[in-house]
Amino acid sequence: MKIRHSKIQMPNDEGHFTFLETDNVEFENPINYFASLNISAYMTFGRETINANNLKFPKETIDKTLFRLALEDWEKSLGEYKSIQLPSNLIALLDAKSKRDQVKLLKGLSIAHNELIAFILMAFEKFGYTFSSYKSEYKHRGLNETDLPKLIYKDTEGVIKTIGDTVLTKGQQKQVLEHRKVVTSKFIDKGEEWHCFFITMNSIYGKENYKNGQPHLHYISDKWNIKRKDIVEQLGNRDYKLPTLPHIDYHTYRNPKKENN
């Protein structure tokens, strides 16, 4: 798995943004996948902290020390994931024999991001499910990408901020953010069995007509009698077409000590 690092400097030496990105991955060991992401992130930000404080150490010493600390940090995180008590209905999805049974299990289900990762890891360790991750992104039609600045983002107060030159007005920049289409999907696979959880920009920001703006995941599996490759292809399109799918209430984080049923 390749991890790309990029940095965009903020004006007036106010700091910078650091981005870590990966390509789509298929049929991976999820423990290795998330370990690589966590270790890479830890080492990247560790080096930035060292550089920001102008600390002078040999590169080899820095790399060895950061890797050791990053590995310890990941092992701690892995232990925390394994200690999470997952919703029983979520685990039962793996044994459900029909679409009807799965829809019934999903009714009222609520999970957090850390619980989804814990579920993916558990499904691999206990049941042998591999992990795949896909992402597609489309900007709104008619946009000339050469007009885009290096970065457009909203600050903590919701104000549009720009880094780099652009001819776009603030209103047009807001449209770029709000009308782009992003779909991120997570698959677990074992033989012909597979389960897919995916989010869209609208679903995660509560812009779909669901529970007064409740962020949510969409779910589909092999029990829908649609080929996996067709699901991957559809989710990679600007305007995907799928049947009506069950929703799962989604939260950024939930205390792993809290019991879920």
N, C-alpha and C positions, 0 to 999 in steps of 0.2 A: 504494500500500500504506500503510495506516494503522498506526502504531506507538504503542501506548498505554504511558504511563509511570505507575507508581504507587509510593508509598513507604509503608512501615509502620514507625513508630518503635518501637524497643525500649524497655522500661521502664528507669527510672533513668539515662536519657541514655547507654545503653551502645552506641548506634549505631542503625542502621536497615537495613531490607531495601529494595532497589530492584528493581522488576520491570518488564521490557519485554515486551509481548505484541503479537502481530499476529493479525489475523483469517485465516481460510483464504484462500489465494491460488490462482488457476488460470491455467495457461498463461502464466506469466511468463518474462521473461528472467532466469535465475538469477543472472547477474552483478550486475544492478541490484538484485535482491532481497537478496542477501547483502551487497552494498555498503551498502544502506540500513540493514540491521540493524547492521552493524559500525560505521558512522559514527554512527548514533544512540546506540549503546551507549557509544562512545568519548566523545562530547560530553556525554552525561548524567553519566557518572562523572567527567569532567573538570570540569564545573561543580560537582559535589558536592565535589571536592577543593579547588577554589578557595574555595568557601563555607566549608568546614571549616577552612581556614587563614586565613579572614577577610581574603582579599586583595581590595583595592579597585581594580577596573579598570572602565572603561566597558563596558556590556553589549555594544555593537557590537564593541569590541576583543576581548572574550572570545569572542564567537561566531565572528568571522573567524579568530582564532588557533586555536581548537579545531577548526573545520572544516578548516583547512589541515592540522593535525596528524592529524586523523582520516582525511583522504583519503590522506595519506602512509602511515599505518598500514595502511589497507585495501589500497593498492597493494602494500605489502610482503607482506601476507597473501595477496593474489591471486597474486603471484609464487611464494610458497611452495606454494600449492595446485597451481599449474601444474608445479612441479618434482617433485611426488610421482610415483613410478613405481607405477602401478596394477597390481593383479594381472591377468595376461593373460586369465584366465578371466572376470573381471568385464567387461572390454572386449568379449570375444567374445560376451557375451549379446546385444549389439546386432545381431549378424549371424546369430544362431541362428534356424533356420527352423521349429523345432518345440519343443513342450513337453519332449519327451524329451531333445533336445539341451541345452536350458537346465538341466534337472534334472541332467544329467551334468556340465555346466560348474560348477554350484553345489556339487557334492559336495566337501567338504573346504575350501570357500572361507572365508576369514577376512578381515574388513576392520575398519578403525577409523573413528571418526566423521569425522576429517579426510579420510580417503580417500573416504568416501561423498560428501562435499561436492566434493572434487576430481573425482570421477567425474561428478557432476551438471553441473559447470562444463564439463568436457571434452566431455560428450555434447551440450551446447548449442553450444559453439564449433566442434567438428569435424563434428558430425552433424546439428545443427539441432533437437535435442530441447528443448522448453520444459519449464518446471518448475511443479509444483503441490504444495501442502502443505495437509493437513487434520488437524484434531485434534478428538477427541470425548472428553468426560469425564462420568462418572456416579458419583455417590456411592452408598454402599450403601443398599439399600431400607429404608424405615422411618425414615430420618434426617429430622429437622426442621431445615432449614437455618437457621432463626432461632436455633437453639441453638449455632451455630458461633461461635467467636471470630474475630477478624480473621485470625489465622494460627496454624496448628499445624505444627510441624516437629520433626525430630530433630537434636540437636546432634552434634558429631563423635564423641561416645561412645555415641550411640544413645538418649540420654535424650529423652523427649517434652517439648517446650517449647511454651508457649502465649503469645500476645499478644492481649490483649482479654478481655472477660468471657465466661464460658460456664458452663452448668450441667452440661456433660459431664465425666465422671470421666476420669482419665488412661487407664484401660482403654478407654473409649469413644472417646477422642481417637485412641488407637492404632488402633482399628478403622477410624476415618475415613480414616487414612493408608493402612492396609494393604489395605482392601477397596474402595477407589475404583477405578474402571475408566477407564483412559486409553489411547487408541489414537492414535498419531501416524504419519501415512503421508506418504511422499514419492513423487510420480509424475514420470516424464519421458515426454513425448509427442511423437510425430512422425506426423502424419496418423492412420492407424488403428492404428499401433504404439504401445504403451505398456508401461512397466515400473513396478512398484510395490514399494517397500520399506517395511515398516511394523513398528513395535514396539508392545508392550503393556507395562503395568506389570509383569506377571508375567514376560514374556520378558526385559526389561532387567534385572530384579533376580534372575534365575535361579530363578524359582519354577515354571517349567514342567519337565516331565519330559524334560530334554534335557542330555546330557553332564554329569551331576552339578551342574547349576546354572549352566552356561555361558550368559552373556547372548547373545542372538541377535536377528537380524532375520528377518522372514518375507518371502517373495518370491512375487509372482504377476505374470503379464503377459497380453497379448492372446492368447498361444498357448494359454491355458487355455480359450479359447472361452467366456468369460464377459464380458458387456458391462462396460465401464469404469464406467458410471454405476451398475451394480448393485454393483460392488465398493465404490465410494464410499459408496453407501447402506448396505451391510452394515457397513462399518467405522465408520459413524456411529451404529450401533445399540448398545444396551447389551449384547446377546448376539448377536454377529454369527455367521453360519453360512457357512463356506467349506470347500472340500475340503481334504484334507491337503496342506500346503504345505511346500516345502523351507525349511531354516533356513540362515542364514549366521552364523557366529560373529562376534560384535560386540565391539569394544573401544573404550574411551573415547578413547584416543589411541595412535598409534604413530609412532615417529620416521620422518619422511618420507624420510630418506636410506636407510632400510632397504629392500632389494629384496624384492618380494612376487611369488610365482608362483602 
